[in-house]
Structure formats: C-alpha cells, structure tokens
Amino acid sequence: MPTPLELVHRWSHTYSILATCAFPHKKLLFAGTQDSKILVFDITTYNLIKVLHLGQSTEINTRSSVLCLDRSKDEKFLFSAGADSLVRIWAIGDVTKDSDVAVEVDELATVYSVTDIGDIFSLTYIDSLQTLVFGCQNASLLYLDNVFRRLDEIRKSQECNISRLPHKRYDKFFDSNGPTGSASPPPGSDESSLAMVSMDEEMSSTPSAILEIPAENIVNYAHNGFIYSICELDTQFRDIFQQECADCKERPSQTCQYIISGGGDGVCKIWAFDATAKGDVGMYFCKEMECEDSVLSMDIEFPFLYCGLSDGIVKIMDLGTNQRVSTLSTKQKSDIICLSVYNDYVFAVNEEGITLFHKGQSEVINTNQGRMLSSGIFERIGLNGKVYPNLLTGGNDGSLTLWNIACSACGKDYNLAEIKAASVEPDLVQHVDTEQMLNTLKELISYETVSHVTSGSDYGLASRRCATYLQKLFSKLGASQARLLPVSDSHNPVVFAKFTGNSQNKKKHNILWYGHYDVIPPGDRERWNTDPFKMICENGYMKGRGISDNKGPLVGAIHTIGTLHQQNKLENDVVFLVEGSEEIGSPGFGDVCTRYKDIIGEKIDWILLSNSTWVDSVHPCLTYGLRGVINARVRVSSDVPDSHSGVSGGILQEPTLDLIKIISELQDTSGTINIPNFYSNLKDIDHEEYERFKQVSKVADLKRNSSTEELIKNWTKPSLSITTLSTSGPGNITVIPKVATIGLSIRLVPGQSVDEVKENLIAFLQDRFKTLSSKNHLDIEILNVAEPWLSDPKNIGYEILKEELTKAWDTEPLFVREGGSVPCIRTLERTFDAPAIQIPCGQSTDNGHLYNENMRIKNLSNMAEILYNAANRL
Amino acid sequence: MCRFLIFKGKEPIRLSHLLTRPAHSIINQSFDSRLRLDTRRPMNGDGFGVAYYPTDAELDSDGPCLFKAITPAWNNQNLETLAEKTKSPLVFAHVRASTYGVLSETNCHPFTYHSLCFMHNGGIAGFARIKRRLLAHIGDTYLNFVQGSTDSEFAFALFLDTLEKLGEDPARASGGFSHATLRRALVQTIGYIRDWTGSAVGENSGSGETSPAEPSLLNFAVTDGSTVVVSRYITSKHDEAASLHFSCGSRFVEASPGEYRMERLDRNQDVIMVASEPLTFERGDWTAVPTNSVLTIKRQTILLHPIVDEYYQQDPLYLRSPTLVENKGFMGSVPVAKSVERNVPPLQRDGRLRQL
C-alpha cells in the first residue's frame, strides 16, 4: 500500500497541540494548545492569523489547556473546552481580506457547571437542536440545549452581565476558618482592591455571558470512567435506530438526534436527544456496547463505529446490528489517542505514529511530531470545487501538520453548485490556485539546477531536465508556443513560451516576463535545517534552494498567466523568457534574445521581472533602479617561481607588492576613486527622489544602510570593492608567491558607461604599473559586466502596479532602488526597446543565496493576485 | 483528622516526591497549621504509615513493604532517608490523628494482609455498638488477624471476610483480584457497616459513646498491588463526606523547590494520585471524588461508580453540608496557586455558593 499521506504544511508552537478543528468553507484551522490558547490558521496563505487567549492571565498558563474543539455546521461558532472545566462559545465572523486575511472572533459565552466535573475531554454540538454536549473527567455527561435561545434571553434580561460574573473567587486559603474558628479577611485583597481588579478586567475585555448547566441536564455516571470521546451520528443512523426504538418507552420523534459517547470504562453508549413541542431538549439513553478496554477515541463511517482502545486495539462495530465486525491492532501496543476514518482508510494514532489500515493491510507512518495527541480529517475545498481530504495532526512537540490524503483515498467530488452556495464572500476567492503553485514549486525545487561556469556537469543535466519540465508546464497551461532556445557553449537553454491574448477591442500589448530557473549552490548542507532540494512548507513559509531566487516568483507568474488564459480572460500577449545561467552572469542570453527576436516578439511593450526582495519584511516594494557592475580580476605574475623569502627576499621584485601598490592607487585616502573620468557624468539625485529615499529609511525596518544618506550612497553612488585576494604557493609565511591576484567589483550608476569605465580602469592600472618599472606581468580580466538601470517610477506601468500592490497589501509600496545588479535587464530593454519593471516578491529575510532560503506563501499568492489584475491593464 | 494519599504510576516515583518534599505533602499536612481547619486536634501527630509495593519482581509478592511509626511524621529521621532512597509505582501513605484506639504502631494505617493493603480516613460512628456484631460476622482467620483496637482495622477484617465470602482467597500472595471483585467487596463492607450502625441507632450501648445518630465517615482505600479501590462515603443524605480528591496526568514534577505540579500534556493517566487533600497548588489539577462513590484505578485508568443506597443524592446539584466534616477535621483544604484566575464561574470544589 503506497503511503497516501503527503505533507502539505507544518506549523510549530511551543506547547502541545491537543485539539484541532477545521472550518473548510472559511478556510481556517483552529488548534487548541496546552498553554491555554486557540491558534487560528488561514489555509490559503498558511499563516497564523490569530491567537485566542483563554482566561485573563497574560502569562503562560497551562491551567486551561484546550482539550476539545467543535464547530457549528454553518461555521459561525466554535466551541472549546478543556482543563478549566469550562466550555467557551466563540463567534467566528466572516473572513475578510482587506489587508491581511483576518477574522473577527468574539467570546460569546462561557458555559459552566457548579459540580466538580474535572477536565472536559469531549465535546460535540448538535446543530439542529442547538445543543452542546460534553463529557467530563468525573464520568458525567452534560448538555446545554437551545444554547443561542438561552443566550438571547440572558442578553434581553435587564440584569447586567457583569454583576453575574463572580469576580470574587472564593479562596479556600483566605476564606477558610482559621485556627480561631473565624474567617479572617484576606490580607491585601479587601473589597476595594478587588473592585479595582475587576474594574481593570472589565476595561480590558468585554465580559461574555455565562450559562450554567441546569441540574436536569447533568447525567452523573453516564459512564463509569472518563468520557474521552463523543461523536454525533448523522441522520442515516436515525432510520436504523428507529426500527429498534419502536417499542422503546421514550419513543423518539422523527427529528431526534443521536450521539455516541465512549468512556474509560470500556463502554460506548448511544443517547438520543429529542425536542418537546415547546422546544426543550431531553436526553435519553438508548443502548450500549461493550469494548472491554477503555475507549479513548472514536470515529464513525456509516454504518460502522470505530473505537480506539488502549493497547493499540481498534474495534469496528456495526451500529445497525450491534455486532463487532473486526478488530485491528497496531504494531506498538500503546493507547490509540485519536482515530480518523475516511473512505475505509483508518488512521489510528498512538505513541509510535500513525498506523494506517486499509483493506487488511497496515502501515506505520512516522510524522516526526514527538507523540501525536490530536488528529482529524476534513474535506478541503479547492478552487475548482473539488474536495481534497486533508489530515490534521497535532503533537506534544507543539507541531501541527497538515497532510494531503492521496486521491486514491478520496474518490469523492463535491457538487460545485453546493460549494458556490456555501462559499464565503466572493472577493475572498483566490483567482490563482495557491495549491497548484505549491505543487509546481515542489517539483521545480527538486531539480538541482545549480548553474556552473563550466557546462556539462551533473548539475547541467538537472538544469536541462528542469527546462524540459518548464516547457511541458507551459504547454499544459495552454501556451501557444513553448520551446527551448539553445545557448552557445552548451550553456543551459532558455525556455521560451508564449500565451496569446484574446483581446478583440483594444490593441493587444505584448508583455515579456523574465525569470531564471538556475540557482546558487546550496553550500554546506549541514547548515540547512531542511533538504535544500526538497520543498518543505512550515509556518506559512516555503523552504528550499531557489524558492525566492527565482523559482517562486517565476511560478507565480507562470500560473497567473496560465490561469488567465485558461479562464479565457487573458487579453494581452505574454511571453516568457526563462534562462538557466543567471547566477553566473547570463552568458549567451543577450545573443539568444537577438537571434530569436522574431520568435520572441519584434515589439515588446513591457518587460516584467521579479528578481529581488523587499527592503524589509513588512513593506512591499517596487524597484526602479539597479546599479551596474564590472567584475574584474587583476593579476600580477613573475617569471620566477615561488621562492623562499630567506633566499630571495630583497633580491626579487615581488608580484604581490606590485599588485598592492597599483591597487592602492585606485582609491585615495578619502575614498574617492581615482579612475579617470569616473565621476564626470554623475548627477546628484533630485529632491523628489531624496524624499522617496527619506520615506524608505523612515518606515522600513532596515538592518543595514538605515539612514537616508546611506541609502543614497548604496543605491545612487558608484563604489569599488576588493572582493578576493589570493596568491600562488603553499601559503607559507616565508614563501614569496609567483602570482598575486585581486578581485575587483565596481558598482556603476546611471551616467557611467560600462565600456568607458572598463577602458579607463584598464588604462589606469596599466599606467600605474608602468611607473613601477617592474619585470613582472600585469593581466586584467573583465569577468562580467552589467549596465546600471534606472527606470521612470512614474510611468504608467509603475502606476498600475502600484495600484495593484496597494490593493493586495493594503499599503502603498515603497519605491526603491538597489545597490545590486541584474545583468540581463538592460540587455532586454535594449533588445526589445521596452521599459522594464521589477516587482520584488519575497521579504528581506528570504535568505536568497544563503542557507535556509525561504519565501512566505502569502507573498507568492499576493504576487499572483497582483499579476492577475495587472496583466490585462498593462 | 487523618490524611491519606495514594499514588499509582506507570513509572515508579521516589517516595520523597510524595511524602517529604512537596510543601503541601502529607507529612507537612500533619503539622502545617497554616491550613488548619480542625480546631480541636491541631496536629496529625499520632503516627504515620507508608506501604509501598516494590518494583523488584523477586520482592513483589505477598504484599507491600510496610513502615509505621508512632512518632510524629515530621520528626522521623528514618522516614526522611527511606523516602529519599526508595522508589515505587504504588504507594499508600497515611498520617494519623487518633479518633479511636490508643497510640500504638498496631493502630497505625495502612494495614496489610498478604497482597492486600488497606487504610481508612474517617470514623465509624458508634463503633462500640456494632463491634460485637462485626466480630460475630467475620470468620476466625480475620478475627485473629486483628492486632490493634481501631475501628479501621476491624473494617479491614470485615473487608477480608467479605472478599472471602465472594469466593476469593484474600491470602493469595500474588493478589491479582479483578477490579470488579475488589469494588464489590468494598461496597459490601460499607453496606454492612451502614446497615449495622443504622439499626444500632436507639439501642443502648451504655458506654457514653459518640451518638450513633452521627454519620459514619467511610473513606476506605484498598489495593491488591495492581488495582486500587477507594471510597468516599458518608452515612448521611445531607452531609458531605470526608474530603477526597484525585489528580492524574503525565508526570508529577517539581516546578520550584517544594512546589509540585501535575504535568498534564495529554489525556494520559501515567500518574494517578488520590488524596484527602491536594498536594499541589494548582486547583485545576484536582477533581473531587463525588460523595458516596467508589473510585477504581484499573491499570492506569480511573473508574467512578456511585454507591446507590438510601444516602445517595440523585440531584447532581444538591449541596451537601460541609459543617460536620469541617468540625471533625475531615475536610481537606485546597492549596492556592500564586495566580488565580478570577473571571471564571464557580466550582463546587472551591466551596463557592452560587450567589447570582
């Protein structure tokens, strides 16, 4: 049996996850924790969007651990209960997506019992009767019927809620009779100070209503052990039971509901809930089934009841005939903490992990979550209306994981119309399916597409496979053309694809998206927390080499255009040029552009790319300028081999010294670069740009270059850096090297011509070298160059994107320039005679080129949303 | 006011974690006047006893190790060192304030009989009036087994006799009685005492004894080394029984010196404690055993059964009066954690009445 579980996402928390509840239509997940919190996750972006604290205390407390969660079918209410013996009712508002995915959560009411019920282990809500049923540590079963009617009554009554709340908690220590036989007033907590405390609390939070369980709704000794589990039986069971109940004294009506409770006493009991004509709900015992061992968990799939017992036993009962059908047993004999069943696939969780039973076979799946404490299956609704069964598991290491159950196990489709009717606000619907993008990225990351200066390595094969994969992807998404353009010297091919727009009315524009599929080598894999070439999704982020630079943004663009095309909404033509050697300076890319210009497009209107990140982790950016670069290697060598400083020192003219002398003349003591005409065409930035930079330095959380002046230097002034320094020989302190080499990286800004600076640099160094009258030889090698790029941030393209970014992120983007360079950007602009726009996708914390490269999923989905809306406007 | 404590764990625990170290340990309860409720007898100074079942299979037969002394528990050097160096997965501990019988080691709880171990918190009202009846009821073996003079020990003898009459051999060295049998025997024992004391009301004992109209407090605990059965019972429909709480969790950990808490990571009951008075300062960790019920620890699972008789209260919200047990010093106090949540509804455990 192939494992049908595929990890979708993993979140981490510092305390155990004890309960989970999914709201598939609202696309939310709720997780109850040991430290008295309910975490709310959004499963479109996988972000933690809210944390609900139980109780007043702000410090960490484990007194109110959340042991069980349930929801109303309409997803308007969440019910939580746990170690504090209280059930809380939360109103879950509609999900909004103004800026961030957000949801209003209000604590509506607290339900309590004056009896000492201990922990509440199980909870279920019967929608049709508005009845909350919960099972407790003291073996009692409690229910509260007509919950919302009761709440309304409380609200209507003139009595103020606040006065009903017993602020003054009886204190056994202070309030007890002391040795003198009389209660002493608690020191330091007299009336006035208590009043103060409660005043403060009222200020800080609206007190919710409290509802007490009436005596007649408490069934003491419903079991003779802790009531670990309660399941609601769906209406299919009603028909079966009503046959049996024909001669029952409390003959239930056609609208009655059944639940089943499982206890530590090894018994499962079925109870009926029935409303009287007046609407009051009564609870009646129907029948019970013996399981011998403690029933720790249950699940139901008509007509079977699955019971998870101690010692790794799962018993399957036929509820129609009250017969035990089958007994399953896990390898490891520990308690079945939780149990979920989906289409005959049984997921039993115990200490060892998940044991999956299906058709007589079993398999153990280790999820690396310590000990798992909670699990649940829900049907996730995809954009296409299909449902994807997902498994959610929580562990004692604080991890919460979401799994896809493979489609062989799902085999069920939702009715699309039904989904539409149930779905939430239309503006919430994503246009581009994040799940599809994640699936594509999972594949794309797995190709180890490291680009090498020398071609033909193993990595080269991976790159070519990746290029082919992209080509196929383009075809699948409906590209009218998708082909690989060969690059000279056997460098990795450029993937070209074209989507044809359907615009009839207006003049179609032609947009070119530039991206690259190659990546920087992962470096020391030990320093990665995850496998760099296996995409892992954690805490709302994707992780893997190339996810931010540049595979993530690339996939965002491909899927967006593909989706528009498939929806027949793409108006403009869009071409993609995806190269495979960007990280080594795009060799041959310019040639390809020129050579295949007729295929790519004679006239391009906009060039788009996303090859950098925001300046911090919160502010979306648009980049309109990049510095250029000249990377050069300067080398001085001697005809004499490496020699000993004791033997030859003082006799030789040493290459290292020559090199240092000439290099030292490149810059004077004040930092001015001495290359002739270096500064001659430079202009100071204008006032408008200064204000723009000032804004950036004011709002952005910049780690480095935080002042406006530093930004100006970094983004608009040229620089010269010595980046490498090496010598020949063994590196011994007494050896005079034959060769000394220095690496130079010169960043250029608009006004400076790459060719001129290059020539002047070479001439300057050669001239300085001449003055040394050295017998040594000087070599200057220009490794790669890029022209500086500066666009007009006020052109129509930037205006459109600014609007779309503002819509998606609910904040205006910062207009930034960058100190770095993208070699191809000017090549493209010149070749296709079109302005380029750079839209950074990820955050500054993405770690591009570093260890643990990552990108937030929300950035990807918002990028797709921005492009979706902008593609037809450009 | 006696106090008892039962520990049952999946893993053995060092006795000092139960007996000596916790600020509110049973030993400290025996002298800590801070939480004193009993104004008549301020100290549980009339000796103590600890019974623990060894982990070593070779030793684990024919009952637990038993250590009793008549010195006050807080003043016993041997207890201090033994507790520090002994581990066991099943411990019965008892500190005594004599209500009946003289101060002697034979009168200290727990009592053992082969694999079985027994202790009592409370008292049989008017025991003198039913003593003859009890002696006549039980077999010679158990009559001769009684060494001391307390009502509690006679109750144990009655339990053993009842167990035998249920067809078991109480002398079986390996123990291993079923939980149902042990529970039946204990409930039956309580039944005899209830019926006998009930019918003794009005009879003249001529000894100036406690009025038999006063209820008997029958918190019994018995174990055979694997199953534990504990009762919380009173022969009254209106008064509360002597306090009894239980707590279960994953681990019993020392959060700061002397301050322990029950670590509850999940629903597992790897550690189960039953005590007259909570040992930790987290009131949420402890749940009261309902009055007139039996708690059973079957392996690491807690079962709760009601004792349904004329003293059973059907109404779950009926508030029994704590006055009697408070006066007699059988009401344990709940130690309070440093931070207490104030905005939560009341619990009966906290003794708060509903004043809405």
Interface residues (C-beta under 8 A of the other chain):
Chain A: S16 L18 Q34 G55 Q56 S57 E59 N61 T62 R63 S64 S65 L67 A83 D84 S85 L86 T110 Y112 V114 T115 D116 I117 G118 D119 F121 Q137 N138 A139 S140 R164 L165 P166 H167 K168 R169 Y170 D171 K172 F173 F174 D175 S176 N177 G178 P179 T180 G181 V197 S198 E201 P207 I210 E212 A215 I218 N220 Y221 N224 G225 F226 Y228 G264 D265 S294 L296 S310 D335 I337 R371 L373 N396
Chain B: S33 L35 R36 L37 T39 P42 R264 L265 D266 R267 N268 E282 R283 G284 T287 A288 P290 S293 R299 T301 I302 L303 L304 H305 P306 D315 P316 L317 E326 S333 V334 P335 V336 A337 S339 V340 E341 R342 N343 V344 P345 P346 L347 Q348 R349 D350 G351 R352 R354 Q355 L356
